[in-house]
Amino acid sequence: MTEPGLILFQADDDQDIFAQVTGHGPPLVLLHEWASSHRVWEPIAHRLADRFTVYRWDARGHGSHGSHVVPASVWGSVSVTRMADDLACLLDHFGLEQPAVVGHSMGALTLWAYIARHGCGRLGKLCFIDQSPRLTTDATWPLGIYGDWPASRDQAFITAMQADFAEAVIRLIAFGLNGAARERYKSRHPSLQRLAAYLGMLDARPLIEVWPTLSGADFRPVLPAISVPTLLVYGEESNYYPPATGPYVRDAIAGAQLVIYANADHSPHVNQPDRFAADLAAFAGASG
């Protein structure tokens, strides 16, 4: 059953996309991470509803699209380029011009894919949260996942997801660059039980399907093409990306502002919602 309050709109391939719209004021679009939904943004949307009209979707294959009771025909083919086009459809459906758009993790990749395909003409301001423009690593690129994620390791992760999706994702989170996450895994912290229960409720098929389009993408050439004000927020203790990742993205985007959140992991907006909401409101609400 669809969650009450979600709005349905159709993408240009006739697939339904779910979105939540709250608040009032200038438009603010929030794009969630992989294996998540619009709900992850609730603390931020609540803090900004008095200043912005906040649009939060369930990306194709995620959230309301990914329930066990929803057939594959509902979410259709899932890829980062398809989600980029879905974003264009969201802007069309709601008639949004010059919105501020925030992308965390997969949401950042979706936003980069949108810019690659549609440019920046309809976008106002951008915020990217803790993401690398290329997930896989090689001898010339050390700023992907863990700083050590060659194509062979990526394929092994896909195979692990096919065998046990929840455990593979939990291990991806735990055995990276964040020491606290490793300790939680080793001690089997209760939070892992809650995460495993959540992941176990998801339909893993679209999430596994979209993964190679995320890990195989290279959005480094897109960064210099970004021509609108950009805020970058990275976690000092990101689970996935080496400390040099944020500065690399900053230097590649003309005029970008970089903020590093101390004691924050891959989700600094979740770790420090008051600070993030204030930083985002100041950035998105500023003139220019």
Secondary structure as GFF3:
##gff-version 3
##sequence-region A 1 288
A	DSSP	beta_strand	7	10	.	.	.	ID=ss1
A	DSSP	beta_strand	16	23	.	.	.	ID=ss2
A	DSSP	beta_strand	27	31	.	.	.	ID=ss3
A	DSSP	three_ten_helix	38	41	.	.	.	ID=ss4
A	DSSP	alpha_helix	42	48	.	.	.	ID=ss5
A	DSSP	beta_strand	53	58	.	.	.	ID=ss6
A	DSSP	three_ten_helix	63	65	.	.	.	ID=ss7
A	DSSP	alpha_helix	72	75	.	.	.	ID=ss8
A	DSSP	alpha_helix	80	94	.	.	.	ID=ss9
A	DSSP	beta_strand	100	104	.	.	.	ID=ss10
A	DSSP	alpha_helix	106	118	.	.	.	ID=ss11
A	DSSP	beta_strand	125	129	.	.	.	ID=ss12
A	DSSP	three_ten_helix	145	147	.	.	.	ID=ss13
A	DSSP	alpha_helix	151	163	.	.	.	ID=ss14
A	DSSP	alpha_helix	165	174	.	.	.	ID=ss15
A	DSSP	alpha_helix	179	186	.	.	.	ID=ss16
A	DSSP	alpha_helix	190	201	.	.	.	ID=ss17
A	DSSP	alpha_helix	204	215	.	.	.	ID=ss18
A	DSSP	three_ten_helix	220	225	.	.	.	ID=ss19
A	DSSP	beta_strand	230	235	.	.	.	ID=ss20
A	DSSP	alpha_helix	245	252	.	.	.	ID=ss21
A	DSSP	beta_strand	257	261	.	.	.	ID=ss22
A	DSSP	alpha_helix	268	271	.	.	.	ID=ss23
A	DSSP	alpha_helix	273	285	.	.	.	ID=ss24
###
